[in-house]
Structures are given as structure tokens and as C-alpha cells.
């Protein structure tokens, strides 16, 4: 894919379904750092998931960069977010998130992007969880329903959006996350402002699976959005 030919402010969301019974990736294309990290996982399933996610990331990026996947070189910023080395970027930026059986990758020409995917799980003390991470408006939206399953669903919607926003903005978890109110994004696909941050943001949920919540965040007034899956990789 020729990146320069794509219109301004574009974002491509790639979804990869991880199947342990079909885990056969070419780990030789991973960097020494990636191989070292994968060896530190205690459980084979976690190792396979990590290698598959990074294999898929390299394969996707290689299509945009038109270089071999094993030649892609990453660096990390102060928050640990990976990015491409300057000589390789071609004004290309990415973010990756994976949970259990799904991998989500965002590829864009917007530098401030983030993606996140979360699997539903039990939260023992939801009110305390909300108090630590969500604004008053967000908390109100969570508890407006008396149904526990619905409350948890909305909470994970906010959590996925907030994680994506944290990764895109680079604010990190050291800040008070309750100050960043994303309540408006729950019901709109338009760009909105986030308190304390320059420019407008687009933060949207991504449909993946009924037991998961996923989202992306982009610091842009508008974007050209497209979704892809692993079967479309060779179509680029």
C-alpha cells in the first residue's frame, strides 16, 4: 500500500483472531528483543499469543512500509509506547492491543492514536473502581441502569475508550484519570474536546465480540476510517 496516496487523517483498524490450535507463526521475523521477551512468559499460551500479535503487527506494517517485516525497527517513548524509527516511518504511526483471543492494531498518519481491547471480567467493587478511574458523568452513565451486567458493560466501554485515549495522548496512568471525562463519546461518533487537551478528539467503540470491548482514539477533527481483518492482508 502506498501510504502517500491515502487522504489526510486516515485510520485503519486491523483485527486478528488468535487461535491457539492454529498458532504457527514464523518467529524468525521477530527482533531479538521480541524473542527475549517471549521467552520470559511462563505459560506457552501467553508466549504464543505474544509472538502471534507481534508477527501480525510486522506483517501488516510491512505492507504499508513496503519493506520486509523482519527489517522493521521499533523504538519506545518514555511511556513505553512503541513507534517506528524515523527513517522508516513514512509518516506512519501505529498502536497495538491484545486480550485473550483478539489482537487490535491501529495504523494511521495521525501521530496521536491509540487502540485498546478489553475482555469482560467480574469487578468485585464497581463503585470503588469507578471512583478511582471515572469522572462523575461517566460514573452516572454506568449506574443509570439497575442491571449489573449492563453496568459492567458500560464500565468496560469507558475503560476501553479511556485506555485508548491514554495511549494516544501519552498522559500515562500517573495522572488522575477522573479528570478526563469521555462521557460524551459514549453516544457520538463526532469529534469532541477533552478537558486539558489541545485539539478535538475522535474516540469510538469498535465492535469485536459480545464478551469484549474495544475502542480507538485519534487526536483529529475527522478521519477516514476503514476496518480490516487478517484475511485481507494480501489484498493491500
C-alpha positions as CSV (number, residue, x, y, z in Angstrom):
1,X,0.0,0.0,0.0
2,X,1.4,3.4,-1.0
3,X,0.8,5.5,2.2
4,X,1.4,8.8,0.5
5,X,-1.6,8.2,-1.8
6,X,-4.1,8.0,1.1
7,X,-6.1,11.1,2.0
8,X,-5.3,13.1,5.1
9,X,-6.3,11.9,8.6
10,X,-6.8,8.3,7.9
11,X,-7.0,5.4,10.3
12,X,-7.1,1.7,9.6
13,X,-8.1,-0.7,12.3
14,X,-6.9,-4.3,11.8
15,X,-8.4,-7.2,13.8
16,X,-6.6,-10.6,14.2
17,X,-8.2,-13.6,15.8
18,X,-5.8,-15.6,17.8
19,X,-6.4,-19.4,17.7
20,X,-4.0,-21.5,19.9
21,X,-4.7,-24.6,17.9
22,X,-3.6,-22.9,14.7
23,X,-0.7,-21.0,16.1
24,X,2.1,-21.4,13.5
25,X,3.9,-18.2,13.0
26,X,7.4,-17.5,11.7
27,X,9.1,-16.3,14.8
28,X,12.3,-15.7,12.9
29,X,10.9,-12.3,11.7
30,X,10.8,-11.1,15.3
31,X,13.6,-8.9,16.7
32,X,16.0,-10.2,19.3
33,X,14.2,-8.1,21.9
34,X,10.8,-9.6,21.0
35,X,12.2,-13.1,21.1
36,X,13.8,-12.5,24.5
37,X,10.6,-11.1,25.9
38,X,8.5,-14.0,24.6
39,X,10.9,-16.5,26.3
40,X,10.1,-14.8,29.7
41,X,6.4,-15.9,29.6
42,X,5.8,-18.8,32.0
43,X,2.8,-20.2,30.1
44,X,3.1,-21.4,26.5
45,X,-0.2,-19.9,25.6
46,X,0.9,-16.4,26.6
47,X,4.1,-16.9,24.7
48,X,2.2,-18.0,21.6
49,X,-0.2,-15.0,21.9
50,X,2.6,-12.5,22.2
51,X,4.5,-13.9,19.2
52,X,1.4,-14.1,17.1
53,X,0.5,-10.5,17.9
54,X,3.9,-9.1,17.0
55,X,4.2,-11.3,14.0
56,X,0.9,-9.9,12.7
57,X,2.0,-6.4,13.5
58,X,5.1,-6.8,11.5
59,X,3.3,-8.4,8.6
60,X,0.7,-5.5,8.5
61,X,3.3,-2.8,8.8
62,X,5.5,-4.3,6.1
63,X,2.6,-3.8,3.6
64,X,2.4,-0.1,4.3
65,X,6.2,0.4,4.6
66,X,7.0,-1.8,1.6
67,X,9.9,-3.4,3.5
68,X,10.4,-6.9,4.8
69,X,8.8,-7.5,8.2
70,X,12.0,-8.6,9.8
71,X,13.7,-5.3,8.9
72,X,11.1,-3.1,10.7
73,X,12.8,-1.5,13.7
74,X,10.9,-0.2,16.8
75,X,11.8,2.3,19.5
76,X,9.8,3.2,22.6
77,X,9.0,6.6,24.1
78,X,9.2,7.5,27.8
79,X,5.8,5.8,28.4
80,X,6.8,2.6,26.8
81,X,4.7,3.2,23.7
82,X,6.5,1.6,20.6
83,X,7.0,3.6,17.5
84,X,8.9,3.3,14.2
85,X,12.4,4.6,13.7
86,X,12.4,7.9,12.0
87,X,14.0,6.7,8.8
88,X,11.2,4.1,8.4
89,X,8.1,6.0,9.3
90,X,6.9,7.4,6.0
91,X,4.6,9.5,8.3
92,X,3.1,6.2,9.6
93,X,2.1,5.6,13.2
94,X,0.6,2.5,14.9
95,X,-0.7,1.2,18.1
96,X,-1.5,-2.4,19.2
97,X,-3.6,-4.0,21.9
98,X,-4.4,-7.7,22.5
99,X,-6.5,-9.7,25.0
100,X,-7.0,-13.4,25.1
101,X,-8.2,-14.3,21.6
102,X,-8.1,-10.9,19.8
103,X,-5.4,-8.6,18.5
104,X,-6.3,-5.0,17.5
105,X,-3.9,-2.8,15.5
106,X,-4.4,0.8,14.5
107,X,-2.3,2.1,11.5
108,X,-2.6,5.9,10.7
109,X,-0.9,9.0,9.5
110,X,-2.1,10.7,12.8
111,X,0.7,10.6,15.4
112,X,-1.7,10.7,18.4
113,X,-3.6,7.4,18.1
114,X,-4.4,4.6,20.5
115,X,-6.3,1.4,20.5
116,X,-7.4,-0.9,23.3
117,X,-9.3,-4.1,23.7
118,X,-10.7,-5.5,27.0
119,X,-12.3,-8.8,27.9
120,X,-15.3,-8.6,30.3
121,X,-14.5,-9.8,33.7
122,X,-16.0,-9.5,37.2
123,X,-15.3,-6.3,39.2
124,X,-15.8,-7.0,42.9
125,X,-16.4,-3.4,43.9
126,X,-17.6,-1.5,40.9
127,X,-18.3,1.8,42.8
128,X,-14.7,1.9,44.1
129,X,-13.4,1.1,40.7
130,X,-15.4,4.0,39.2
131,X,-14.2,6.4,41.9
132,X,-10.6,5.7,41.0
133,X,-10.8,5.9,37.3
134,X,-14.0,7.6,36.0
135,X,-15.5,11.1,36.2
136,X,-18.8,11.8,37.8
137,X,-20.5,11.9,34.4
138,X,-19.0,8.6,33.4
139,X,-20.0,7.0,36.7
140,X,-23.5,8.3,36.3
141,X,-23.8,6.7,32.9
142,X,-22.6,3.4,34.3
143,X,-25.1,3.2,37.2
144,X,-28.1,4.7,35.3
145,X,-29.1,1.1,34.8
146,X,-30.0,-1.2,37.7
147,X,-28.8,-4.3,35.7
148,X,-25.4,-5.4,36.9
149,X,-24.4,-6.9,33.5
150,X,-25.3,-3.6,31.8
151,X,-23.3,-1.6,34.4
152,X,-20.3,-3.8,33.8
153,X,-20.8,-3.5,30.0
154,X,-20.8,0.3,30.1
155,X,-17.9,0.4,32.6
156,X,-15.7,-1.7,30.2
157,X,-16.8,0.6,27.3
158,X,-15.4,3.6,29.2
159,X,-12.3,1.6,30.2
160,X,-11.5,0.6,26.6
161,X,-12.1,4.2,25.4
162,X,-10.0,5.6,28.3
163,X,-7.1,3.2,27.7
164,X,-7.1,4.1,24.0
165,X,-7.1,7.8,24.9
166,X,-4.3,7.4,27.5
167,X,-2.2,5.7,24.8
168,X,-3.0,8.3,22.2
169,X,-2.4,11.3,24.4
170,X,0.5,9.9,26.3
171,X,-0.8,11.1,29.7
172,X,0.0,7.8,31.4
173,X,-1.6,6.3,34.5
174,X,0.2,8.6,36.9
175,X,-2.4,11.3,36.3
176,X,-5.8,11.5,37.8
177,X,-7.9,9.7,35.2
178,X,-11.2,11.0,36.7
179,X,-10.3,14.4,35.3
180,X,-10.6,13.2,31.7
181,X,-14.4,13.0,31.0
182,X,-15.2,10.8,28.0
183,X,-18.9,10.6,28.7
184,X,-19.8,12.4,25.5
185,X,-18.0,9.9,23.3
186,X,-20.3,7.1,24.5
187,X,-23.1,8.4,22.4
188,X,-21.5,10.2,19.5
189,X,-19.1,9.5,16.6
190,X,-18.4,13.2,16.1
191,X,-15.2,14.8,17.3
192,X,-15.3,16.4,20.8
193,X,-12.9,18.2,23.1
194,X,-11.3,16.6,26.1
195,X,-10.6,18.8,29.1
196,X,-7.0,19.8,29.3
197,X,-6.0,18.6,25.8
198,X,-5.4,20.6,22.7
199,X,-7.5,20.0,19.6
200,X,-10.5,17.8,19.0
201,X,-10.7,14.1,19.6
202,X,-12.5,11.2,18.0
203,X,-13.0,8.3,20.4
204,X,-15.2,5.4,19.3
205,X,-16.0,1.8,20.3
206,X,-15.1,-0.9,17.9
207,X,-17.4,-4.0,17.6
208,X,-15.4,-7.2,18.2
209,X,-17.2,-9.7,20.3
210,X,-20.1,-9.7,22.8
211,X,-17.6,-10.6,25.6
212,X,-15.1,-7.8,24.7
213,X,-15.0,-4.0,24.5
214,X,-12.6,-2.3,22.1
215,X,-12.0,1.3,21.1
216,X,-9.7,3.7,19.3
217,X,-8.8,7.3,20.0
218,X,-7.4,9.8,17.5
219,X,-6.4,13.5,18.0
220,X,-8.1,14.8,14.8
221,X,-11.3,16.7,13.9
222,X,-12.2,14.0,11.3
223,X,-10.8,10.8,10.0
224,X,-11.1,8.4,7.0
225,X,-11.8,5.2,8.9
226,X,-11.5,1.6,7.5
227,X,-11.7,-1.8,9.1
228,X,-9.7,-4.9,8.0
229,X,-9.1,-8.4,9.2
230,X,-6.2,-10.9,8.6
231,X,-7.8,-12.5,5.5
232,X,-7.5,-9.1,3.7
233,X,-3.7,-8.7,4.4
234,X,-2.7,-10.0,0.9
235,X,-5.2,-7.6,-0.7
236,X,-3.2,-4.5,0.1
